[in-house]
Amino acid sequence: MAKPISRMLRPRSLAIAGASPDAATMGGSILANCERFKFPGPIHLISPTRSDINGRPCIKSIDDMPHGVDAIILNIPYAAILPSVEACARKGVGSIIVFASGFAEAGEAGKEQQEKIAAICREANMALLGPNCLGFVNYRDNVALTFEPVQPKAMQDRRSVAVIAQSGATASGIRSAMTGRGISVSLSVATGNEAVISASDIIRFVIAERAADAIALYSEQIHDPASFLEAARMARGAGIPIILMHPGRSKRGQEAAQSHTGSMVGDYALMRTAVENEAVIAVNTMDELYDAAALLHRYPAPPQGALGVVTNSGAIRGMTFDFAEDIGLPLADISSDTLASLAAMLPDGMEIDNPIDVGTTGFVNADIFEKAATAMLADPSVGSVLLPMAGGAPAQQRAKAGAVIPVALASSKPVAVAITGDESPLDPDFVAAMQESETPLFRSSERAMRAFAAVGKYAQALAIVNEDKPPAAKLEAMGKAGVKTEYEGKAFLRKIGIATPEGELAHDLQQASEIARSIGFPVVLKVQAAALSHKSDMGGVILNLKDDDALRAGWQQLMANIGDTPIDGVLVERMSRPGLEMIVGARDHPDWGPSILVGLGGVLTEALAATTLLPADISHARAVERIMTLRGAKLLGPFRGKPARDVNAVADIVIKLGAAMRAGIGIEEIDINPLMVFAEGDGAIALDALIVTR
């Protein structure tokens, strides 16, 4: 789709269906944009009622156009879209922009109509932007095919952000936020319903044309996950960060996204896990999108390392400690050499630490900010530096800019300034200097710290994304599709190196007694049948049978509970010793691929939402780190006389399940619930297992 996209975003010829001489109308605004941007090629105006508009001749219909026009804007009603698209196909048009709504977002009839026009476009190799979209602005090539009134902006030789959003209002908002901070926007595309052209296609265009240094993306539904993940990998390889805001964390948010663009909203948690695994920076708010883009377009290849902070306020220093802990942002543990360097710059009696408060020294000597920031940046543990401070009088603001800007320009590590005071006006020359130098400027230290947290996660993702994590080898498929019995599931777990209780399958009481004596009492009896995945609900599990008499009574009770239900047998297992119950599950999603869920077991899973979703190719060290961030993770360490739990063993199981899910043997789901986790060094054991195959 690269060629038709280029014809759309960098057209040499245009047509406007529904043009108007009135700049207050949509048709008039489109033409006014083209004239303001001085589009150099031919513009064919289509109007069945006018002979000319603003001195430009009009033609009556699409069929009157010359063959092979690069891009046409269909500023016409819904009912006229389908025949117009058919006419565009006859005339060899390269691309179509459709503003009209009433398609997939409006219900089944609109969805059917959208699918018809999409099929025509694909057959004719025409790019289709929309429907239900705002169009686009390509500032680098001076093309504005949108009804939103926009002004051309000289790109000069500056770093830039590409804006891609399904929502037109959101695309406009992100673009305004960037330009308001002095950040150049090279391309702004509102993709609407994405019937043909998707955000993934625009990302590929940005990469191929090297059209931006970072991509700010708002997506309500990623229609083709495999294509998007491939585009994300390409962007990562090109050194172009993607910052993604995707609604749908809540049920109402999912419903709103679906009604807006007609998308069937998918599983948000799976989506986020998959995209973050490809080093996409997923954020929760638009403010975070703006702020992370401000940092990453300027520093698109941040190194790993914690945050160094230089301030002129003890209060800001104290609040920085608190907020960093709140959001999980590591503050650098700077070396003794760095501490000594900082101490030499400041009067005796100052507390030398990170964050460093330079106190009143900065009031009379702004050079202290340059020296302190330079010392921080030289420390190997520091990956970035933030200077949150009171700005002072205009002359002091300008002096701070003069001190910090050379440091930011020379640094490959991100450097940013945050001036307190919310929306209070700053010195215009100070702001101009910061924007001209492309030094990120914030008015909230908290927002800046959130942005640095996102940058830190991105740096970590870049460092681990190419680790070699092969799938499991020499595994065979588990026979016909469907739910496997527990004993089949546990046999598979043992094959991939996950411990299960000692036991065997019995077909009568005598066999059960022999097995119990062999493995040792106490034992548990579990009825086995593929149709009985929830055995406990029908009394299919009898626990803690301590001797032969108890076993005999338990067997009789079990048989009475299941009645005439056909079974494969009864699993006789040794009872596990006590430990901490956890759950570990794996799922191979048809769109997003495999992932692993880890959580605390029992009621904690639901009461605390104590689960986390991990990529199936996660490293052991990263798995341990993520497991220790679970809600209720204090239970994994020494707690109320209980020993620390073997988190390494849980991480081992995560790695083994992930490798099995990536082995391509048709496993759809694995559920270990509970996983009994023992004291540190004593391992963990799968007490129950459910496997579903395709």
C-alpha positions as CSV (number, residue, x, y, z in Angstrom):
1,M,0.0,0.0,0.0
2,A,3.1,2.3,0.0
3,K,2.6,3.7,-3.4
4,P,-1.1,4.8,-3.1
5,I,-0.3,6.2,0.4
6,S,2.5,8.3,-1.2
7,R,0.0,9.5,-3.8
8,M,-2.3,10.5,-1.0
9,L,0.1,12.2,1.4
10,R,2.4,13.7,-1.3
11,P,0.0,14.2,-4.3
12,R,1.0,15.9,-7.5
13,S,-2.6,16.5,-8.6
14,L,-5.9,17.0,-6.6
15,A,-9.6,16.9,-7.1
16,I,-12.2,18.3,-4.7
17,A,-15.8,17.0,-5.0
18,G,-18.1,19.4,-3.2
19,A,-15.9,22.5,-3.5
20,S,-17.4,25.9,-2.6
21,P,-16.4,29.5,-2.8
22,D,-17.5,30.1,0.8
23,A,-14.5,29.7,3.1
24,A,-16.9,29.2,6.0
25,T,-18.1,25.9,4.5
26,M,-16.3,22.6,4.5
27,G,-15.8,22.7,0.7
28,G,-14.6,26.3,0.8
29,S,-12.2,25.6,3.7
30,I,-10.6,22.7,1.8
31,L,-9.9,24.9,-1.2
32,A,-8.7,27.7,1.0
33,N,-6.2,25.3,2.7
34,C,-4.9,24.2,-0.7
35,E,-4.4,27.9,-1.7
36,R,-2.8,28.9,1.6
37,F,-0.3,26.0,1.3
38,K,0.3,27.0,-2.4
39,F,-0.3,23.5,-3.8
40,P,1.7,23.6,-7.0
41,G,-0.1,20.9,-9.0
42,P,-3.5,21.0,-10.8
43,I,-6.6,21.2,-8.7
44,H,-9.8,19.8,-10.3
45,L,-12.9,21.3,-8.8
46,I,-16.0,19.2,-9.2
47,S,-19.4,21.0,-8.9
48,P,-22.5,20.0,-10.8
49,T,-23.9,23.6,-10.3
50,R,-21.0,26.0,-10.8
51,S,-18.8,26.8,-13.8
52,D,-16.0,28.2,-11.7
53,I,-14.9,28.9,-8.1
54,N,-12.6,31.7,-7.3
55,G,-11.6,31.9,-10.9
56,R,-10.8,28.1,-11.1
57,P,-12.9,26.2,-13.7
58,C,-15.2,23.5,-12.5
59,I,-16.1,20.1,-14.0
60,K,-19.5,18.5,-13.6
61,S,-18.5,15.0,-12.4
62,I,-15.7,12.6,-11.5
63,D,-16.0,11.0,-14.9
64,D,-15.0,14.4,-16.4
65,M,-11.6,14.3,-14.6
66,P,-8.5,13.4,-16.4
67,H,-7.3,9.9,-15.7
68,G,-4.9,9.2,-12.9
69,V,-5.4,12.1,-10.4
70,D,-3.4,11.4,-7.3
71,A,-5.9,12.3,-4.6
72,I,-9.5,13.3,-4.4
73,I,-11.5,14.7,-1.5
74,L,-15.1,13.5,-1.4
75,N,-16.8,16.3,0.5
76,I,-20.2,14.9,-0.4
77,P,-23.1,13.3,1.4
78,Y,-23.1,9.7,2.6
79,A,-25.5,8.5,-0.2
80,A,-23.2,9.8,-2.9
81,I,-20.0,8.1,-1.6
82,L,-20.4,4.6,-3.1
83,P,-21.1,5.7,-6.7
84,S,-18.3,8.3,-6.4
85,V,-15.8,5.7,-5.3
86,E,-16.9,3.5,-8.2
87,A,-16.3,6.4,-10.5
88,C,-12.8,7.0,-9.0
89,A,-11.9,3.4,-9.7
90,R,-12.9,3.9,-13.3
91,K,-10.7,7.0,-13.6
92,G,-7.6,5.5,-12.0
93,V,-7.6,7.8,-9.0
94,G,-4.7,7.1,-6.6
95,S,-6.3,7.9,-3.3
96,I,-9.6,9.0,-1.7
97,I,-10.3,11.0,1.5
98,V,-13.9,10.6,2.8
99,F,-15.1,12.9,5.5
100,A,-18.7,11.6,5.7
101,S,-20.0,9.7,8.7
102,G,-22.8,7.1,8.9
103,F,-20.6,4.1,8.1
104,A,-19.4,1.3,10.4
105,E,-19.8,3.6,13.5
106,A,-23.5,3.9,12.8
107,G,-24.5,0.3,12.7
108,E,-24.8,-2.8,10.4
109,A,-26.1,-1.0,7.4
110,G,-23.3,1.6,7.5
111,K,-20.8,-1.2,8.1
112,E,-22.0,-3.0,5.0
113,Q,-21.6,0.2,3.0
114,Q,-18.1,0.8,4.3
115,E,-17.1,-2.8,3.4
116,K,-18.3,-2.2,-0.2
117,I,-16.3,1.0,-0.7
118,A,-13.3,-0.6,0.9
119,A,-13.5,-3.6,-1.4
120,I,-13.6,-1.3,-4.5
121,C,-10.6,0.6,-3.3
122,R,-8.6,-2.5,-2.6
123,E,-9.5,-4.0,-6.0
124,A,-8.4,-0.7,-7.7
125,N,-5.3,-0.3,-5.5
126,M,-6.7,3.1,-4.3
127,A,-5.8,4.3,-0.8
128,L,-8.8,5.3,1.2
129,L,-8.5,7.6,4.2
130,G,-11.6,7.4,6.4
131,P,-14.5,7.4,6.2
132,N,-15.6,9.5,9.1
133,C,-12.2,11.3,9.2
134,L,-10.8,14.9,9.3
135,G,-8.2,14.4,6.6
136,F,-4.5,15.2,7.0
137,V,-1.9,18.0,6.9
138,N,1.6,17.3,5.5
139,Y,3.6,20.3,6.6
140,R,6.9,19.1,5.2
141,D,5.4,18.9,1.6
142,N,2.9,21.7,2.0
143,V,-0.3,19.6,1.5
144,A,-3.4,20.2,3.6
145,L,-6.4,18.0,2.6
146,T,-8.7,18.7,5.5
147,F,-11.7,21.0,6.1
148,E,-10.1,22.2,9.4
149,P,-8.6,25.7,8.6
150,V,-4.8,25.4,9.0
151,Q,-1.8,27.5,8.3
152,P,1.4,26.4,6.7
153,K,4.5,26.3,8.9
154,A,8.1,26.3,7.8
155,M,9.8,23.1,9.0
156,Q,13.3,24.4,8.7
157,D,15.9,21.9,10.0
158,R,14.2,20.9,13.2
159,R,13.2,17.6,14.8
160,S,9.5,16.8,14.4
161,V,6.6,14.7,15.6
162,A,4.1,12.9,13.3
163,V,0.6,12.8,14.7
164,I,-1.7,9.9,13.9
165,A,-5.2,9.6,15.4
166,Q,-8.4,7.9,14.6
167,S,-10.2,10.9,16.1
168,G,-10.0,14.1,14.1
169,A,-10.5,16.3,17.2
170,T,-7.8,14.4,19.0
171,A,-5.4,14.7,16.0
172,S,-6.0,18.5,16.1
173,G,-5.5,18.6,19.8
174,I,-2.2,16.7,19.7
175,R,-1.0,18.9,16.9
176,S,-1.9,22.1,18.8
177,A,-0.2,20.8,22.0
178,M,3.0,20.1,20.1
179,T,3.1,23.5,18.3
180,G,2.2,25.3,21.5
181,R,5.4,23.9,23.0
182,G,7.4,24.9,19.9
183,I,7.6,21.4,18.6
184,S,7.4,21.0,14.9
185,V,4.7,18.7,13.5
186,S,5.7,17.3,10.2
187,L,2.5,15.3,9.5
188,S,-0.9,15.1,11.1
189,V,-3.3,12.4,9.9
190,A,-6.8,11.6,11.2
191,T,-7.6,8.1,10.1
192,G,-11.2,7.8,11.1
193,N,-12.8,4.4,10.6
194,E,-9.6,3.0,8.9
195,A,-11.6,1.1,6.2
196,V,-8.5,0.6,4.1
197,I,-5.6,2.9,5.3
198,S,-4.7,2.3,9.0
199,A,-2.4,3.8,11.5
200,S,0.1,1.0,10.7
201,D,0.2,2.1,7.1
202,I,0.9,5.7,8.1
203,I,3.6,4.6,10.5
204,R,5.3,2.7,7.6
205,F,5.1,5.9,5.5
206,V,6.8,7.9,8.2
207,I,9.6,5.3,8.5
208,A,10.1,5.1,4.7
209,E,10.2,8.8,4.3
210,R,12.0,9.5,7.6
211,A,9.2,12.0,8.0
212,A,9.5,12.5,11.8
213,D,11.6,11.8,14.8
214,A,8.8,10.4,16.9
215,I,5.2,9.4,16.4
216,A,2.3,10.5,18.7
217,L,-0.5,8.0,18.1
218,Y,-4.1,7.9,19.3
219,S,-5.8,4.6,18.4
220,E,-9.3,3.4,19.5
221,Q,-8.8,0.0,17.8
222,I,-5.8,-1.6,16.2
223,H,-7.5,-3.5,13.4
224,D,-4.6,-5.7,12.3
225,P,-2.4,-6.5,15.3
226,A,0.2,-8.4,13.4
227,S,0.6,-5.6,10.9
228,F,0.8,-3.0,13.8
229,L,3.4,-5.0,15.7
230,E,5.5,-5.4,12.5
231,A,5.3,-1.6,12.0
232,A,6.3,-1.1,15.6
233,R,9.4,-3.3,15.1
234,M,10.2,-1.3,11.9
235,A,9.9,2.0,13.8
236,R,12.1,0.7,16.6
237,G,14.7,-0.4,14.1
238,A,14.6,3.1,12.5
239,G,15.0,4.8,15.9
240,I,11.5,6.4,15.8
241,P,9.7,6.1,19.1
242,I,5.9,5.5,19.0
243,I,3.9,7.0,21.9
244,L,0.5,5.4,22.1
245,M,-2.7,6.5,23.8
246,H,-5.4,3.8,23.5
247,P,-8.7,4.2,25.4
248,G,-10.5,1.1,26.7
249,R,-9.1,0.3,30.1
250,S,-12.7,0.6,31.5
251,K,-15.8,-1.0,30.1
252,R,-17.4,2.4,29.4
253,G,-14.2,3.5,27.7
254,Q,-14.4,0.4,25.4
255,E,-18.1,1.2,24.6
256,A,-17.3,4.8,23.8
257,A,-14.4,3.9,21.4
258,Q,-16.7,1.4,19.6
259,S,-19.5,3.9,19.1
260,H,-17.0,6.5,17.8
261,T,-15.3,4.6,15.0
262,G,-17.4,1.5,14.7
263,S,-14.5,-0.7,15.9
264,M,-15.0,-3.9,17.8
265,V,-12.7,-3.1,20.7
266,G,-10.4,-5.9,21.7
267,D,-8.8,-7.0,24.9
268,Y,-7.0,-3.9,26.2
269,A,-4.6,-5.8,28.6
270,L,-3.4,-8.2,25.8
271,M,-3.0,-5.3,23.4
272,R,-0.9,-3.3,25.9
273,T,1.3,-6.2,26.8
274,A,2.0,-7.0,23.1
275,V,2.7,-3.4,22.0
276,E,4.9,-2.7,25.1
277,N,6.9,-5.8,24.3
278,E,7.8,-4.2,21.0
279,A,9.0,-1.0,22.8
280,V,5.8,1.1,22.0
281,I,5.4,3.6,24.8
282,A,1.8,3.1,26.0
283,V,0.5,5.9,28.2
284,N,-2.8,6.4,30.1
285,T,-3.5,10.1,29.5
286,M,-3.2,12.7,26.8
287,D,-1.0,14.8,29.0
288,E,1.4,11.8,29.2
289,L,1.3,11.5,25.4
290,Y,2.2,15.2,25.0
291,D,4.9,15.1,27.6
292,A,6.6,11.8,26.5
293,A,6.5,13.0,22.9
294,A,8.2,16.3,24.0
295,L,11.1,14.3,25.5
296,L,11.4,11.5,23.0
297,H,11.3,13.5,19.7
298,R,14.3,15.4,21.1
299,Y,16.0,12.3,22.6
300,P,14.8,9.3,20.6
301,A,17.5,6.9,21.8
302,P,17.6,7.3,25.6
303,P,20.1,5.2,27.5
304,Q,19.2,3.1,30.5
305,G,19.7,4.7,33.9
306,A,17.8,6.4,36.7
307,L,16.9,10.1,37.0
308,G,19.2,12.8,38.3
309,V,17.5,15.9,39.7
310,V,18.9,19.4,40.2
311,T,16.6,22.0,41.9
312,N,16.8,25.3,43.7
313,S,14.1,24.4,46.3
314,G,14.2,22.1,49.3
315,A,10.4,21.8,49.0
316,I,10.7,20.5,45.4
317,R,13.4,18.1,46.5
318,G,11.2,16.6,49.2
319,M,8.2,16.3,46.9
320,T,10.4,14.7,44.3
321,F,11.3,11.9,46.6
322,D,7.6,11.3,47.4
323,F,6.3,11.5,43.8
324,A,9.1,9.4,42.4
325,E,8.1,6.6,44.8
326,D,4.4,7.0,44.0
327,I,5.0,6.5,40.3
328,G,7.8,3.9,40.5
329,L,10.4,6.3,39.0
330,P,13.9,5.3,40.1
331,L,16.1,8.2,41.3
332,A,19.8,7.6,40.6
333,D,22.0,6.4,43.4
334,I,24.9,8.6,42.4
335,S,28.5,7.7,43.1
336,S,30.8,9.1,45.8
337,D,32.8,10.9,43.0
338,T,29.7,12.7,41.9
339,L,28.7,13.5,45.4
340,A,32.2,15.0,45.9
341,S,31.9,17.0,42.7
342,L,28.6,18.5,43.8
343,A,29.8,19.2,47.3
344,A,32.7,21.2,45.9
345,M,30.3,23.5,44.0
346,L,28.2,24.4,47.0
347,P,28.7,26.1,50.4
348,D,29.5,23.9,53.5
349,G,26.5,22.6,55.3
350,M,24.4,21.8,52.2
351,E,22.9,18.3,52.0
352,I,24.6,16.6,49.1
353,D,22.4,13.9,47.5
354,N,20.1,13.2,44.5
355,P,18.0,15.3,44.2
356,I,20.5,18.0,44.8
357,D,19.1,21.4,46.1
358,V,21.6,24.1,45.1
359,G,19.7,26.6,47.4
360,T,20.4,30.3,47.0
361,T,23.6,29.7,45.1
362,G,21.5,29.6,41.9
363,F,19.9,33.0,42.7
364,V,23.2,34.9,42.1
365,N,25.1,32.4,39.9
366,A,23.1,30.5,37.3
367,D,26.2,28.6,36.3
368,I,25.6,26.3,39.2
369,F,22.8,24.6,37.2
370,E,25.1,23.9,34.3
371,K,27.8,22.5,36.5
372,A,25.5,20.4,38.7
373,A,23.6,19.0,35.6
374,T,26.9,18.2,33.9
375,A,28.1,16.4,37.0
376,M,24.9,14.4,37.2
377,L,25.1,13.5,33.5
378,A,28.6,12.2,33.9
379,D,27.5,9.7,36.5
380,P,27.1,6.2,35.0
381,S,23.9,5.5,37.1
382,V,22.2,8.6,35.7
383,G,20.2,8.1,32.5
384,S,18.5,11.5,32.4
385,V,18.4,14.8,34.3
386,L,15.5,17.0,35.3
387,L,15.8,20.5,36.6
388,P,12.6,21.4,38.4
389,M,12.8,24.9,39.9
390,A,11.4,28.3,40.6
391,G,12.1,30.5,37.6
392,G,12.6,33.8,39.3
393,A,12.6,37.2,37.6
394,P,12.9,37.5,33.8
395,A,16.6,38.1,34.0
396,Q,17.1,35.0,36.2
397,Q,15.0,32.9,33.8
398,R,17.2,34.0,30.9
399,A,20.3,33.2,32.9
400,K,19.0,29.7,33.7
401,A,18.3,29.1,30.0
402,G,21.8,30.3,29.2
403,A,23.2,27.8,31.7
404,V,21.1,24.7,30.9
405,I,20.7,24.9,27.1
406,P,24.3,24.1,26.3
407,V,24.2,21.1,28.6
408,A,21.0,19.9,26.9
409,L,22.4,20.4,23.4
410,A,25.6,18.5,24.2
411,S,23.9,15.6,26.0
412,S,22.7,12.3,24.5
413,K,20.9,11.7,27.8
414,P,17.5,13.4,28.1
415,V,17.6,16.8,29.9
416,A,14.5,18.9,30.7
417,V,13.5,21.9,32.7
418,A,10.4,22.3,34.8
419,I,9.5,25.8,36.0
420,T,6.9,26.0,38.8
421,G,4.0,28.4,38.7
422,D,1.5,26.6,36.6
423,E,0.2,28.9,33.9
424,S,1.8,32.1,35.2
425,P,3.6,33.9,32.3
426,L,7.2,33.2,31.7
427,D,9.7,35.6,30.2
428,P,9.2,35.5,26.4
429,D,12.9,35.5,25.6
430,F,13.4,32.6,28.0
431,V,10.6,30.6,26.3
432,A,11.9,31.4,22.9
433,A,15.4,30.3,23.8
434,M,14.1,27.0,25.2
435,Q,12.0,26.3,22.1
436,E,14.7,27.4,19.6
437,S,17.1,25.0,21.2
438,E,14.5,22.3,21.4
439,T,15.2,21.8,25.2
440,P,12.0,20.3,26.7
441,L,10.2,22.7,29.0
442,F,7.5,21.7,31.5
443,R,5.4,23.8,33.9
444,S,4.8,20.8,36.3
445,S,7.6,18.8,37.8
446,E,5.1,15.9,38.3
447,R,4.2,15.8,34.6
448,A,7.9,15.9,33.8
449,M,8.6,13.0,36.1
450,R,5.8,11.0,34.6
451,A,7.3,11.6,31.2
452,F,10.7,10.6,32.4
453,A,9.2,7.4,33.8
454,A,7.9,6.6,30.3
455,V,11.3,7.4,28.8
456,G,12.9,5.1,31.3
457,K,10.6,2.2,30.4
458,Y,11.3,2.8,26.7
459,A,15.1,2.7,27.3
460,Q,14.6,-0.5,29.2
461,A,12.5,-2.0,26.5
462,L,15.0,-1.1,23.8
463,A,17.7,-2.9,25.9
464,I,15.8,-6.1,26.3
465,V,13.7,-6.4,23.1
466,N,16.3,-8.2,21.1
467,E,17.2,-10.8,23.8
468,D,17.3,-14.3,22.4
469,K,14.4,-16.2,23.9
470,P,13.8,-19.3,21.8
471,P,10.6,-21.3,21.9
472,A,10.5,-24.8,23.5
473,A,12.0,-27.5,21.2
474,K,10.9,-31.1,20.7
475,L,7.4,-30.7,21.8
476,E,4.6,-32.6,20.1
477,A,0.9,-31.6,19.7
478,M,-1.5,-33.0,22.3
479,G,-3.8,-34.8,19.9
480,K,-7.3,-33.7,19.0
481,A,-8.5,-30.2,19.8
482,G,-10.3,-29.4,23.0
483,V,-10.0,-29.4,26.8
484,K,-7.5,-31.9,28.2
485,T,-7.9,-33.7,31.5
486,E,-5.9,-32.7,34.4
487,Y,-3.7,-35.8,34.3
488,E,-2.9,-35.1,30.6
489,G,-2.2,-31.5,31.4
490,K,0.1,-32.4,34.3
491,A,2.0,-34.9,32.1
492,F,2.6,-32.0,29.6
493,L,3.8,-29.7,32.5
494,R,6.2,-32.4,33.6
495,K,7.5,-32.7,30.1
496,I,8.4,-29.0,30.0
497,G,10.0,-29.1,33.5
498,I,7.2,-27.9,35.8
499,A,6.8,-29.9,39.0
500,T,3.4,-31.6,39.8
501,P,2.4,-33.7,42.8
502,E,3.4,-37.3,42.8
503,G,0.5,-39.5,41.7
504,E,-1.1,-41.8,39.1
505,L,-4.4,-42.5,37.4
506,A,-6.5,-45.2,39.1
507,H,-9.5,-47.0,37.5
508,D,-10.8,-48.8,40.6
509,L,-10.4,-48.7,44.4
510,Q,-7.7,-51.4,44.5
511,Q,-5.5,-49.4,42.1
512,A,-6.1,-46.2,44.1
513,S,-5.1,-48.0,47.3
514,E,-1.9,-49.3,45.8
515,I,-1.0,-45.9,44.4
516,A,-1.7,-44.2,47.7
517,R,0.5,-46.7,49.6
518,S,3.3,-46.2,47.0
519,I,3.3,-42.4,47.2
520,G,2.4,-42.1,50.8
521,F,-0.6,-40.6,52.7
522,P,-2.3,-38.2,52.9
523,V,-3.7,-38.2,49.4
524,V,-6.3,-36.4,47.3
525,L,-8.7,-38.0,44.8
526,K,-9.7,-36.1,41.7
527,V,-12.1,-37.4,39.1
528,Q,-10.8,-37.2,35.5
529,A,-12.9,-36.4,32.4
530,A,-12.4,-33.8,29.7
531,A,-16.0,-32.7,30.2
532,L,-15.4,-32.1,33.9
533,S,-12.9,-29.2,33.9
534,H,-14.6,-27.8,37.1
535,K,-14.5,-30.9,39.2
536,S,-15.0,-29.3,42.5
537,D,-18.4,-28.0,41.5
538,M,-19.9,-31.5,41.4
539,G,-17.9,-33.0,44.3
540,G,-15.2,-34.5,42.1
541,V,-12.4,-33.7,44.5
542,I,-11.8,-35.3,47.9
543,L,-9.0,-33.9,50.0
544,N,-6.6,-35.0,52.8
545,L,-7.3,-38.7,53.0
546,K,-5.0,-39.9,55.7
547,D,-5.2,-43.7,55.5
548,D,-6.7,-46.7,53.7
549,D,-10.0,-46.4,55.6
550,A,-10.3,-42.7,54.7
551,L,-9.4,-43.5,51.1
552,R,-12.1,-46.2,50.8
553,A,-14.7,-43.8,52.2
554,G,-13.5,-41.0,50.0
555,W,-13.7,-43.2,46.9
556,Q,-17.3,-44.2,47.7
557,Q,-18.2,-40.6,48.2
558,L,-16.6,-39.6,45.0
559,M,-18.5,-42.2,43.0
560,A,-21.7,-41.2,44.6
561,N,-21.1,-37.6,43.7
562,I,-20.5,-38.2,40.0
563,G,-23.2,-40.7,39.5
564,D,-23.3,-42.1,35.9
565,T,-21.0,-39.5,34.5
566,P,-18.4,-41.3,32.3
567,I,-14.9,-40.7,33.5
568,D,-11.3,-41.6,32.4
569,G,-10.4,-42.6,35.9
570,V,-9.4,-41.0,39.2
571,L,-6.2,-39.1,39.8
572,V,-4.6,-40.2,43.1
573,E,-2.0,-37.6,44.3
574,R,-0.1,-36.9,47.4
575,M,-1.4,-33.9,49.3
576,S,0.9,-30.8,49.0
577,R,2.5,-29.2,52.0
578,P,1.3,-25.7,52.8
579,G,2.6,-22.7,50.8
580,L,1.4,-19.5,49.2
581,E,-1.3,-20.1,46.5
582,M,-0.7,-18.3,43.2
583,I,-2.1,-18.7,39.7
584,V,-0.1,-18.8,36.4
585,G,-1.9,-19.0,33.1
586,A,-1.1,-18.7,29.4
587,R,-3.2,-17.8,26.5
588,D,-2.5,-17.6,22.8
589,H,-4.8,-14.8,21.5
590,P,-5.6,-15.1,17.7
591,D,-4.7,-11.5,17.1
592,W,-2.1,-10.5,19.8
593,G,-0.4,-13.9,20.2
594,P,0.7,-15.6,23.5
595,S,0.9,-14.0,26.9
596,I,1.3,-15.1,30.5
597,L,-0.8,-14.1,33.5
598,V,0.6,-14.3,37.0
599,G,-1.3,-13.5,40.2
600,L,-1.8,-14.2,43.8
601,G,-4.3,-17.1,44.3
602,G,-7.5,-17.6,46.1
603,V,-9.8,-14.6,46.8
604,L,-6.8,-12.2,46.4
605,T,-7.0,-12.5,42.6
606,E,-10.4,-10.9,42.5
607,A,-10.4,-8.8,45.7
608,L,-7.1,-7.0,44.9
609,A,-7.0,-7.5,41.1
610,A,-3.6,-9.0,42.1
611,T,-2.6,-10.2,38.6
612,T,-0.2,-9.0,35.9
613,L,0.0,-9.9,32.2
614,L,3.5,-10.7,30.8
615,P,4.8,-11.2,27.3
616,A,5.4,-14.9,26.5
617,D,9.1,-14.2,25.6
618,I,9.9,-12.3,28.8
619,S,13.3,-12.8,30.3
620,H,13.7,-14.4,33.8
621,A,15.0,-11.2,35.4
622,R,12.2,-9.1,34.0
623,A,9.6,-11.7,35.1
624,V,10.9,-11.6,38.7
625,E,10.8,-7.8,38.5
626,R,7.2,-7.8,37.2
627,I,6.0,-10.4,39.7
628,M,7.3,-8.3,42.6
629,T,5.2,-5.4,41.4
630,L,1.9,-7.4,42.0
631,R,-0.6,-5.9,44.3
632,G,-0.1,-7.7,47.6
633,A,3.5,-8.6,46.6
634,K,4.4,-8.1,50.3
635,L,3.1,-11.7,50.7
636,L,6.0,-12.9,48.5
637,G,8.6,-11.6,51.0
638,P,9.0,-12.4,54.7
639,F,5.5,-11.6,56.1
640,R,4.1,-12.2,59.6
641,G,6.5,-15.0,60.4
642,K,6.1,-16.6,57.0
643,P,9.3,-17.0,54.9
644,A,10.0,-15.3,51.6
645,R,8.5,-17.2,48.7
646,D,10.5,-18.7,45.8
647,V,9.7,-16.0,43.2
648,N,12.6,-17.4,41.1
649,A,10.7,-20.6,40.8
650,V,7.5,-18.8,39.7
651,A,9.6,-16.9,37.1
652,D,11.0,-20.2,35.8
653,I,7.5,-21.5,35.3
654,V,6.6,-18.3,33.4
655,I,9.6,-18.8,31.1
656,K,8.7,-22.5,30.5
657,L,5.0,-21.7,29.8
658,G,6.0,-18.9,27.5
659,A,8.4,-21.1,25.5
660,A,5.7,-23.8,25.2
661,M,3.1,-21.3,24.0
662,R,5.6,-20.1,21.3
663,A,6.4,-23.7,20.1
664,G,3.6,-23.7,17.6
665,I,1.9,-26.9,18.8
666,G,-1.6,-25.6,18.9
667,I,-2.0,-24.8,22.6
668,E,-4.7,-22.2,23.1
669,E,-4.7,-22.0,26.9
670,I,-2.8,-23.3,30.0
671,D,-4.2,-22.7,33.5
672,I,-2.2,-23.6,36.6
673,N,-4.5,-22.8,39.5
674,P,-3.4,-23.1,42.2
675,L,0.4,-23.0,41.9
676,M,1.7,-23.7,45.4
677,V,4.8,-21.6,46.1
678,F,7.1,-22.7,48.9
679,A,9.9,-20.9,50.8
680,E,12.7,-19.4,48.9
681,G,14.8,-22.1,47.3
682,D,12.1,-24.8,47.8
683,G,10.4,-24.3,44.4
684,A,6.8,-24.4,43.5
685,I,4.3,-27.1,42.4
686,A,1.3,-27.1,40.1
687,L,-1.6,-28.5,42.0
688,D,-4.1,-28.3,39.2
689,A,-3.7,-27.9,35.4
690,L,-6.1,-27.2,32.6
691,I,-4.9,-27.1,28.9
692,V,-7.0,-26.3,25.9
693,T,-5.8,-27.0,22.4
694,R,-6.9,-25.7,19.0
